[in-house]
């Protein structure tokens, strides 16, 4: 995805609150004639509806993480029809790992370009390859942790089973008593 020559419509996906204001200011400075829509959890939307740099707040009724599934088909189609020039993901951390669910929402809406802004207010352009590598990296970490936990449980179970079998065999076949020579 390359950045469009003229940016009119920007979607900011509010996933990191502490850099929201600075990111909105940077976007308005770079694209002064743009219209900014903010996708935000419903719990936080009340304070953002009056933000001077936000033209529209789209609320998402979600309790946990913002995901593509939580968006729902109706809202997904509405956002896609708006044909955003840029979608922006906000990250609380510099490398943006852990936010692939937000990047996936941005990618699915099909803007002309996707940016990921981090806590230093620098951004990276995100395309399908970058998104795929982030998803694989994040999910493989979870997979490795799950495999490690499973191996620990199996090893603990095998040791416990071995001890139980040894105890049972000692009960069935007690060791012969030693005769003491006097």
N, C-alpha and C positions, 0 to 999 in steps of 0.2 A: 504494500500500500504506500503510495506516495502522497505527500501533503498537497491538498488542492491549492490552486493559485489564489482563489478568493474564498475566504471562510465566512459564511453567513450564519450557520447553525452549529452550535457546540453542545454536546451532551457531557456533563460532568457527573460521574458516578461517585457519589459520596460514600467512600469506604474508609477514609481517614480524615477525622475531623480537625485535627490540629493544623493541617496545612491547607484547609479549604479556602480560607480568606485570602491567603497569599497566592494560591493558585488562581483563584478567580481574578484577582488584581493583575497577575501576570498575563492571563489570557485576554482580558479587556485591553491591556496595554498593547499587546501584540496584534489583536484583532478588534479594534475599537468599534467597528460597525456590526459586530456579530451579536447574535441572540443566544443567550446561555440558558439551557435547560438543566435542571439538577434532578437526578434520580436519587432519591433519599428514602431511608426507612421512615415509615409513618410516624414513629415515636419522635423523630428529630425534625420532621418537616415543618412544624408550627413556627419554630424560630427562623427557619430559612425562607419562608414565604415572604418575609418583609426585607430580605437582603437586597440592597440597592443594585448589586451586580447580577442578580438572578432574575431572569424574565419569566421563568416558569418552573414550578416544582412538581415533579412527578413522584408520587408516593408509592412505596412498596410496602405492603402489609406483611412484614416478616419479623419473626422473633429472634432468630439466630443470624447466620451468615446470609448475605445477599447472594443468591445464586440464580442461574438461568431458569431453573425449575420454579423457584419462588416467584419469578417474574410473571409467569402464567402466559398463556397463548394470546389472550386478548390484549394485555398490556404490551407484550412483545410485538405484536402486529402494529399497534398504535405507534410505538417508538420507531419501528422500521419504516413506516410510512412517512415519517418526518424527514427522512433522508439527511441525516446529520453529516456535516463535512468532517468534523473531528469528534471522536469520543475520547474522554479523558478518565483514566483510572487514577485514584489517589492512593499512595502508599505511605504508611507511617515509618517504613524502614527504607534504607537507601537502595538495597538491591531488588526490592519489590517481590521477593519470594513470599509465598503464602497468599498471594492475591490473584491467583490464576482464575478463580471463580469470577472476580470482577472483570478481568481482562476478557474472559469468555463471554460475559454479557455484552461488553463493548464490541467484540468481534462478531457476535451473532446479529447485532442490530445493523451491521454492514455500513458503517460510516466510510468515508473516503480515506480516513487515516485514524490511527489510534495512538494515543500518547499515554505513557505511564509517568506520572509526576511523583517524585520521592520527597523525603523530608528535607533535602537540601535545595528543593525547588528546581532541580534539573530534571529533564525528562528523557525518556527513550521512546523511539518510535517502535511500535509493536506490530508485527505482521504474523501471519499464520505459523511460520517457523519458530519465532520467538515464543509465541503462546504455547505451541506444542512442546517445546523444550522445557518451559516452566511447568507445565502440567505433568510431564514425565518426571521431572526432578522432584516435584512436591509429592507426587503419588508414589514414586519409588522409595522415598524416605519412609513413608508410611508402611509400604510393603516390607521393607527391610526390618523395620521395628516390629511388625507383626510376625515375620518369620523368626526373628530373634526370640520373641516371647513364646512362640510355639515350640521352638527348639528347647527352650528352658523348661517348659511344662513337660515335654516328652522326656527329657533327661531326668527331671525330678521324679516323674512317674516310673521310669525304668529303675531308678535307684531304689525307690520305695517298694516297688514290686519285688525286686531282688532281695531286699531285707525281709519282706514278709515271707517269701519262699524259703529263705534260709531259716527263719524262725520256725516255720512249719516243719521243715525237714528235721530240725533239732528236736522238736517235740515228738515226731514219729520215730526217729532213730537217735535216741540219746547216746551220747558218747560213753564208751565203756569206762567203768571206774578203774582207776589205777590202783594196783596192789602195791602197798608199801612194804618194802623189805625191812625187817627189824633186825 
